[in-house]
């Protein structure tokens, strides 16, 4: 599938649709109208109709959307119909928090190992998944098909480790380190910069407080 | 300050400028040209000039930007010249990871307490900051000036806790729970949806893999 017709803006909204449709499925809802979905998601019904028209899956007028069908189709576009093996580099609190999200597994993200430099972590397992030492990483990558590496380690180490991962065939990085990574173009990097997010919050507080003073 | 002239797009780029300027300051760099900053940040020099012209702080042609001045000015716009007291609700791995980011403190975000329901956590401290029990939260909010609450707790509890926080005067929420919060308009919510980010990564992997097949 190439989704030629689907705009970047629609794509950016898909994870949120997927989340709401998943919640509806869990609640046992089989069909939902754009109006009802609109009330839940706090976006206009016409936006929902426009977005979801890209994927079909809508029955006759007045019958609403088939929740399961749409959930599955959007999942396919997001690549969630395939499994993605991943590892976590840095088994500190953040790495362990990610390792404990069992819900990632339900979306096809299979955690194969964590890695750390702290010898006290050696042999410790999280949900049965072992923490290995960094000096085992290269061999591990050669012997296992790993698609994604999550980087939950200090900024000072992140760039060097990312280069090493790429040299060993990793093609996608989920970066939590407080730095940008400049990697070859065919490596996909998705960064979560927590402090950028906190600064956005702080900016919005300032703006609101200034507004209140007027 | 009201930043009437500064567009939303520029504002969204400020945390990244702030991060790079902070790195330069740490390296002892006093001035930098838009060309050098452009190479570091991988954006065009003309974009940088346009963005930073909003804040002044550029010396004579050819002298480059005054790093410290720009860093300070952008910090003010982001509200980082004031302290923001915050608490963390949910002292699991993710809550503890946030509590361990000492760098938040340097930006004025002062962590006052963590809260959890797990009695084994009672009295435990992280970097000297105590974990309290949830039944102490209401009284704590009445006796302390807290501006921001970070929610690092399961989705099933997040909505109820957010409502309680707002009822007790919290006006800004940094939400890590896997759900949207529908709160009064004057409450600022900044959400970090980790699974949305992982799905964006997965979408980009699929798209690249399809591209490679052609």
Interface residues (C-beta under 8 A of the other chain):
Chain A: X1 X2 X3 X11 X12 X14 X15 X16 X18 X19 X41 X42 X77 X78 X79 X80 X82 X84 X92 X93 X94 X96 X97 X98 X100 X101 X103 X104 X107 X108 X109 X147 X148 X171 X172 X174 X178 X180 X182 X186 X188 X190 X192 X193 X194 X195 X196 X197 X198 X199 X200 X201 X202 X203 X204 X205 X206 X207 X208 X210
Chain B: X1 X2 X3 X11 X12 X14 X15 X16 X18 X19 X41 X42 X77 X78 X79 X80 X82 X84 X92 X93 X94 X96 X97 X98 X100 X101 X103 X104 X107 X108 X109 X147 X148 X171 X172 X174 X178 X180 X182 X186 X188 X190 X192 X193 X194 X195 X196 X197 X198 X199 X200 X201 X202 X203 X204 X205 X206 X207 X208 X210
